């Protein structure tokens, strides 16, 4: 149930400012689909963010942080 602004604040607090944060929602229910996309303000810090935050607990859920891959 995380909101984009909460996710943005979390990443900033961890030292990784974002350009954007998107939490996809189900079209019918409006509920979060259980994942999010973030775009770091400094792309060169992506690997550091992955290493620092993958497995981190945020709002009682363990984060899985990885780089986006093309479809």
C-alpha positions in Angstrom: 0.0 0.0 0.0 3.0 2.3 -0.5 2.4 5.6 -2.2 4.9 7.2 -4.6 5.8 10.0 -2.2 6.6 7.5 0.6 8.8 5.5 -1.7 10.5 8.7 -2.9 11.1 9.8 0.7 12.5 6.4 1.6 15.1 6.4 -1.2 16.1 9.9 -0.4 16.6 9.0 3.3 18.8 6.1 2.2 20.9 8.5 0.1 19.4 7.8 -3.3 17.4 10.7 -4.7 14.9 9.8 -7.4 13.7 11.4 -10.6 10.5 9.4 -10.5 8.6 6.7 -8.5 5.7 4.8 -10.0 3.5 2.2 -8.1 1.4 0.4 -10.7 -2.2 -0.1 -9.7 -4.8 -2.7 -10.8 -7.2 -1.1 -13.3 -10.3 -2.5 -11.6 -9.6 -2.3 -7.9 -7.1 0.5 -7.7 -5.0 -1.7 -5.4 -1.2 -1.7 -5.7 0.1 -4.6 -7.9 2.9 -5.2 -5.3 5.8 -3.7 -7.1 7.1 -0.3 -8.1 9.5 1.4 -10.5 12.0 4.0 -9.5 14.3 6.2 -11.5 17.4 7.3 -9.7 18.5 10.9 -10.1 22.1 9.7 -10.5 22.1 6.6 -12.7 25.7 5.8 -11.8 24.4 5.0 -8.3 22.1 2.3 -9.4 24.3 -0.6 -8.5 25.0 0.9 -5.1 21.3 1.3 -4.5 20.7 -2.3 -5.5 23.4 -3.6 -3.1 22.3 -1.4 -0.3 18.5 -1.9 -0.5 17.9 -5.4 -1.9 16.5 -7.4 1.0 16.0 -4.2 3.1 12.7 -4.2 5.1 10.4 -1.2 4.3 6.9 -0.9 5.7 7.1 -4.5 7.0 7.9 -5.9 3.6 11.3 -7.1 2.3 12.4 -5.2 -0.8 13.6 -6.9 -3.9 15.6 -4.2 -5.7 17.0 -4.9 -9.2 17.7 -3.1 -12.5 14.8 -3.0 -14.9 15.1 -5.2 -18.0 13.5 -4.6 -21.4 10.4 -6.7 -22.2 
